[in-house]
Amino acid sequence: MKPYLLSIGAGLLVGVLYSLMGVRSPAPPAIALLGLLGMLLGEQAVPVVKRLVAGAPMAAFIKAECAARVLGPQAVARGGGDDREGQA
């Protein structure tokens, strides 16, 4: 989680600096970023369908393989699982 927070913090800082200098950011519009997210999710559709057809277990594959490719290795590096499990 820390790399994500550092990344957004750096982006905010650069955005403020761009605004103070009066220049337009070269960042892509939000619709382009949503398109990239769609590409990441769509890339995982074929392996998921193949596993469904083969009758292979899905939960572990999605938590390990798909999550690492879509969210990045930092998201699954903490050992997987939800820290809130077992809490009421």
C-alpha positions as CSV (number, residue, x, y, z in Angstrom):
1,M,0.0,0.0,0.0
2,K,2.9,2.3,0.8
3,P,4.1,2.5,-2.9
4,Y,0.6,3.5,-4.0
5,L,0.4,6.3,-1.4
6,L,3.8,7.5,-2.4
7,S,2.9,7.5,-6.0
8,I,-0.3,9.5,-5.5
9,G,1.5,11.9,-3.2
10,A,4.2,12.5,-5.8
11,G,1.5,13.0,-8.5
12,L,-0.3,15.5,-6.3
13,L,2.9,17.4,-5.7
14,V,3.7,17.6,-9.4
15,G,0.2,18.6,-10.1
16,V,0.4,21.5,-7.7
17,L,3.8,22.6,-9.2
18,Y,2.3,22.5,-12.7
19,S,-0.6,24.6,-11.5
20,L,1.7,27.1,-9.9
21,M,3.8,27.4,-13.1
22,G,0.6,27.7,-15.2
23,V,1.3,24.8,-17.5
24,R,-1.1,22.0,-18.5
25,S,-0.4,18.5,-17.2
26,P,0.7,15.9,-19.8
27,A,-1.3,13.3,-17.9
28,P,-3.9,11.4,-19.9
29,P,-7.6,12.1,-19.3
30,A,-9.5,9.9,-16.8
31,I,-11.3,8.1,-19.7
32,A,-7.9,6.9,-21.0
33,L,-7.0,5.6,-17.5
34,L,-10.3,3.7,-17.3
35,G,-9.5,2.2,-20.7
36,L,-6.2,1.0,-19.3
37,L,-8.0,-0.6,-16.4
38,G,-10.4,-2.3,-18.8
39,M,-7.4,-3.7,-20.7
40,L,-5.9,-5.1,-17.5
41,L,-9.2,-6.8,-16.5
42,G,-9.9,-8.0,-20.0
43,E,-6.4,-9.6,-20.2
44,Q,-7.4,-11.8,-17.3
45,A,-10.7,-12.9,-18.9
46,V,-9.1,-15.6,-21.1
47,P,-7.2,-17.4,-18.3
48,V,-10.3,-17.3,-16.0
49,V,-12.6,-18.7,-18.7
50,K,-10.0,-21.5,-19.5
51,R,-9.9,-22.4,-15.8
52,L,-13.7,-22.4,-15.5
53,V,-14.0,-24.7,-18.5
54,A,-11.4,-27.0,-17.1
55,G,-13.1,-27.0,-13.7
56,A,-10.0,-25.8,-11.9
57,P,-10.3,-23.9,-8.6
58,M,-10.8,-20.2,-9.2
59,A,-10.4,-18.4,-5.8
60,A,-6.7,-19.0,-5.3
61,F,-6.0,-18.2,-9.0
62,I,-7.8,-14.9,-8.8
63,K,-6.2,-13.9,-5.5
64,A,-2.7,-14.8,-6.6
65,E,-2.3,-14.6,-10.3
66,C,-5.0,-12.1,-11.4
67,A,-4.5,-9.8,-8.5
68,A,-0.8,-9.6,-9.0
69,R,-1.2,-8.7,-12.7
70,V,-4.0,-6.2,-12.2
71,L,-3.0,-4.5,-8.9
72,G,0.7,-5.1,-9.0
73,P,3.0,-7.3,-6.9
74,Q,2.8,-5.0,-3.9
75,A,-0.9,-5.8,-3.5
76,V,-0.3,-9.5,-3.0
77,A,3.1,-9.3,-1.3
78,R,1.6,-9.1,2.2
79,G,0.7,-12.7,2.0
80,G,-2.8,-12.6,0.5
81,G,-6.0,-12.7,2.4
82,D,-8.0,-10.0,3.9
83,D,-6.7,-8.6,7.2
84,R,-10.2,-8.0,8.4
85,E,-11.2,-11.7,8.3
86,G,-12.6,-13.0,11.5
87,Q,-13.4,-9.5,12.8
88,A,-17.0,-8.6,13.6
